[in-house]
């Protein structure tokens, strides 16, 4: 059955920073919601691009070798595969992510931020 998804309703189920939740699947891609605040770990994804769409708040992504990129609500940032980066917003931000379903959130790094089993909500 085809149903709509309320991003704001799903966002209430995202309770921890940097723990994305899957809200939809399109072919081999997932739409995930996450709340970010403060510095994440530096990492890269060798085989996939990553899209960040700001739903609420402002997002800063630091990128190796260039100035940080800032996005406000209804703006997005695409990080090409192989580019080392880290989200680092000053305040809490709600972000939708579009990325391959099997993409590890910390890419080439495994640490306390790594979420191996993404919860579907």
VOMARVO-300123 format. One line per field, with one value per atom (N, C-alpha, C): residue number from 1; x negated, y negated, z negated. Coordinates in steps of 0.05 Angstrom, whole numbers, plus 5000, padded with zeros to 4 digits. Layout:
! VOMARVO-300123
nr	[NUM;...]
east	[X;...]
north	[Y;...]
up	[Z;...]
END
This chain:
! VOMARVO-300123
nr	[1;1;1;2;2;2;3;3;3;4;4;4;5;5;5;6;6;6;7;7;7;8;8;8;9;9;9;10;10;10;11;11;11;12;12;12;13;13;13;14;14;14;15;15;15;16;16;16;17;17;17;18;18;18;19;19;19;20;20;20;21;21;21;22;22;22;23;23;23;24;24;24;25;25;25;26;26;26;27;27;27;28;28;28;29;29;29;30;30;30;31;31;31;32;32;32;33;33;33;34;34;34;35;35;35;36;36;36;37;37;37;38;38;38;39;39;39;40;40;40;41;41;41;42;42;42;43;43;43;44;44;44;45;45;45;46;46;46;47;47;47;48;48;48;49;49;49;50;50;50;51;51;51;52;52;52;53;53;53;54;54;54;55;55;55;56;56;56;57;57;57;58;58;58;59;59;59;60;60;60;61;61;61;62;62;62;63;63;63;64;64;64;65;65;65;66;66;66;67;67;67;68;68;68;69;69;69;70;70;70;71;71;71;72;72;72;73;73;73;74;74;74;75;75;75;76;76;76;77;77;77;78;78;78;79;79;79;80;80;80;81;81;81;82;82;82;83;83;83;84;84;84;85;85;85;86;86;86;87;87;87;88;88;88;89;89;89;90;90;90;91;91;91;92;92;92;93;93;93;94;94;94;95;95;95;96;96;96;97;97;97;98;98;98;99;99;99;100;100;100;101;101;101;102;102;102;103;103;103;104;104;104;105;105;105;106;106;106;107;107;107;108;108;108;109;109;109;110;110;110;111;111;111;112;112;112;113;113;113;114;114;114;115;115;115;116;116;116;117;117;117;118;118;118;119;119;119;120;120;120;121;121;121]
east	[4983;5000;4982;4989;4974;4985;4966;4974;4954;4963;4945;4929;4907;4890;4888;4895;4892;4864;4847;4820;4820;4837;4838;4847;4866;4875;4852;4839;4817;4794;4790;4768;4770;4795;4799;4787;4783;4772;4741;4730;4701;4692;4682;4677;4648;4630;4601;4586;4567;4551;4534;4533;4516;4524;4550;4561;4583;4577;4597;4618;4642;4664;4674;4680;4690;4720;4728;4757;4769;4752;4761;4739;4746;4727;4736;4717;4723;4701;4709;4690;4669;4643;4622;4614;4630;4624;4643;4632;4648;4651;4675;4679;4678;4659;4655;4658;4668;4669;4648;4636;4617;4617;4610;4605;4575;4563;4535;4532;4511;4502;4474;4457;4429;4413;4388;4370;4375;4377;4378;4349;4345;4318;4311;4286;4277;4279;4289;4292;4297;4297;4303;4318;4332;4346;4333;4318;4303;4319;4343;4359;4385;4391;4417;4417;4433;4438;4458;4461;4479;4493;4519;4535;4546;4543;4554;4574;4599;4620;4629;4625;4632;4662;4674;4703;4708;4694;4696;4668;4662;4637;4617;4591;4570;4548;4537;4516;4490;4469;4442;4428;4416;4400;4372;4353;4325;4315;4299;4290;4260;4246;4217;4208;4190;4179;4195;4217;4232;4247;4258;4274;4299;4309;4334;4357;4377;4401;4424;4440;4463;4489;4509;4535;4557;4577;4600;4623;4646;4670;4676;4684;4691;4667;4643;4619;4605;4590;4576;4547;4532;4504;4499;4485;4477;4447;4439;4411;4404;4386;4378;4363;4365;4350;4320;4308;4280;4271;4290;4283;4285;4264;4263;4279;4297;4315;4325;4337;4351;4372;4397;4416;4406;4411;4403;4420;4447;4464;4462;4465;4464;4488;4511;4536;4549;4569;4582;4595;4592;4603;4615;4639;4652;4646;4635;4625;4638;4646;4653;4628;4622;4599;4609;4598;4603;4577;4576;4552;4558;4539;4544;4553;4571;4582;4560;4539;4519;4495;4498;4476;4472;4448;4441;4439;4452;4453;4425;4406;4379;4360;4370;4353;4330;4306;4282;4271;4287;4279;4299;4290;4308;4301;4321;4317;4343;4344;4369;4392;4388;4409;4421;4407;4416;4442;4461;4487;4488;4485;4484;4512;4531;4558;4577;4584;4601;4630;4642;4670;4689;4709;4730;4753;4761;4784;4806]
north	[5023;5000;4975;4956;4931;4912;4901;4883;4859;4837;4814;4818;4803;4804;4775;4771;4745;4744;4727;4724;4714;4694;4683;4704;4721;4742;4763;4770;4789;4777;4751;4738;4741;4743;4747;4773;4792;4818;4819;4797;4794;4780;4795;4784;4780;4791;4789;4777;4759;4747;4768;4765;4782;4812;4817;4844;4843;4845;4843;4865;4859;4878;4878;4901;4904;4899;4881;4875;4884;4890;4899;4912;4930;4942;4939;4931;4927;4943;4965;4983;4991;4985;4992;4968;4948;4923;4920;4910;4904;4874;4867;4840;4843;4829;4832;4804;4804;4780;4782;4759;4758;4730;4729;4704;4703;4680;4675;4652;4653;4630;4635;4615;4617;4633;4637;4650;4681;4690;4719;4727;4752;4762;4756;4750;4747;4774;4775;4800;4795;4817;4815;4841;4839;4862;4867;4889;4894;4901;4912;4922;4907;4886;4873;4843;4828;4800;4801;4778;4775;4748;4749;4724;4717;4692;4682;4660;4663;4643;4633;4607;4595;4591;4603;4601;4578;4579;4558;4551;4525;4516;4509;4509;4502;4523;4532;4552;4541;4548;4542;4568;4571;4595;4586;4596;4590;4610;4600;4617;4614;4636;4635;4620;4600;4586;4562;4556;4532;4520;4497;4484;4500;4498;4512;4502;4520;4513;4512;4491;4486;4488;4501;4503;4497;4482;4476;4494;4490;4506;4504;4527;4530;4527;4530;4530;4557;4565;4591;4589;4609;4611;4640;4643;4669;4672;4693;4700;4722;4717;4738;4760;4784;4807;4801;4811;4808;4782;4763;4738;4740;4734;4735;4711;4716;4695;4702;4683;4688;4666;4673;4654;4642;4616;4602;4578;4582;4560;4550;4523;4512;4520;4521;4528;4552;4563;4587;4580;4599;4596;4623;4622;4646;4648;4671;4675;4700;4699;4723;4730;4756;4766;4784;4782;4800;4814;4840;4855;4885;4900;4929;4942;4961;4973;4985;4996;5010;4991;4965;4947;4944;4948;4944;4915;4905;4876;4864;4880;4870;4878;4888;4894;4912;4902;4918;4919;4909;4908;4924;4938;4951;4940;4928;4917;4915;4899;4896;4884;4872;4860;4881;4903;4922;4936;4936;4949;4971;4996;5018;5027;5025;5034;5010;4999;4975;4983;4971;4977;4965;4980;4971;4961;4936;4925;4917]
up	[5000;5000;5000;5016;5018;4997;4981;4959;4959;4948;4945;4919;4917;4893;4883;4858;4845;4833;4845;4835;4806;4800;4773;4752;4760;4741;4737;4758;4756;4740;4743;4728;4698;4688;4659;4649;4668;4661;4662;4672;4673;4647;4628;4602;4595;4610;4604;4628;4622;4644;4658;4684;4701;4701;4696;4698;4719;4745;4765;4764;4773;4775;4804;4814;4841;4842;4860;4863;4890;4909;4935;4951;4969;4987;5016;5033;5061;5076;5088;5101;5080;5085;5066;5049;5048;5033;5009;4988;4964;4960;4950;4940;4910;4897;4868;4856;4831;4815;4793;4787;4765;4753;4728;4714;4709;4716;4711;4692;4676;4660;4651;4656;4649;4670;4665;4685;4686;4711;4718;4724;4730;4737;4766;4771;4799;4812;4836;4851;4881;4896;4925;4933;4955;4966;4993;4996;5020;5044;5040;5063;5067;5053;5055;5048;5063;5055;5032;5019;4996;4998;4994;4996;4968;4960;4935;4942;4934;4938;4911;4906;4880;4878;4858;4852;4832;4810;4789;4779;4778;4767;4789;4781;4800;4797;4819;4820;4830;4816;4826;4830;4854;4860;4866;4850;4855;4876;4895;4917;4919;4921;4922;4947;4943;4966;4975;4962;4970;4946;4950;4929;4922;4898;4891;4909;4912;4928;4908;4911;4893;4908;4896;4909;4888;4897;4880;4888;4875;4881;4911;4922;4950;4969;4958;4975;4971;4991;4989;4997;4988;4994;5004;5026;5035;5032;5018;5014;5034;5053;5072;5058;5069;5058;5056;5035;5031;5018;5012;5000;4970;4956;4926;4916;4897;4887;4859;4846;4821;4816;4809;4800;4773;4770;4745;4740;4736;4731;4702;4698;4671;4654;4667;4653;4667;4653;4665;4691;4710;4737;4744;4758;4768;4798;4806;4833;4845;4870;4885;4902;4902;4917;4939;4963;4985;4991;4987;4991;4995;5004;5007;4981;4983;4959;4941;4953;4937;4929;4934;4928;4898;4888;4860;4854;4833;4828;4823;4814;4809;4831;4853;4876;4870;4874;4871;4842;4823;4795;4779;4759;4739;4712;4699;4672;4657;4637;4620;4636;4658;4675;4694;4699;4719;4711;4730;4727;4748;4740;4759;4768;4750;4757;4755;4777;4778;4772;4752;4745;4766;4774;4792;4776;4782;4766;4785]
END
